[in-house]
Amino acid sequence: MAETKQVDEGTDAKQAAKAERAAAKLAKRITAFSKEHGGAEGQVAYIGERGARIVLVGEDGGWGDLVAPSFAIAEKAVEKSGITVHEAFDGEFAAKVKTGPYEWTRMAGIQLGGPSNG
């Protein structure tokens, strides 16, 4: 039984190290986004088995998102990056997003007569 415990502890340590690397990599990307857009705010949303989505909105209205393998890793990444995190994507936070022609044709192109997405 002692051998099994040692294997489990080794596996747990490897998984923790892998999660830490993933969070650090995401934090680096979040920080780069923030620098490029004059600052940033974010929101973390659970998306099921795929993990969590980190939505970023820059001070200039630019936006983007990242997907983390788990909600815990996403939370750790935004914490490491130091950005402000919102509970929900609504209100003043959502109003900061600036969209352009590209987004309108991609999101509603078929309904508005834009190019098809097929």
Buried (B, 14 or more C-beta within 10 A) or exposed (E): EEEEEEEEEEEEEEEEEEBEEBBBBBBEBBBEBBEEBEBBBBBBEEEEEEBBBBBBBBEEBBBBEBEBBBBEBBBBBBEBBEBEBBEEBEEEBBEBBEEEEEEEBEEEBEEEEBEEEE
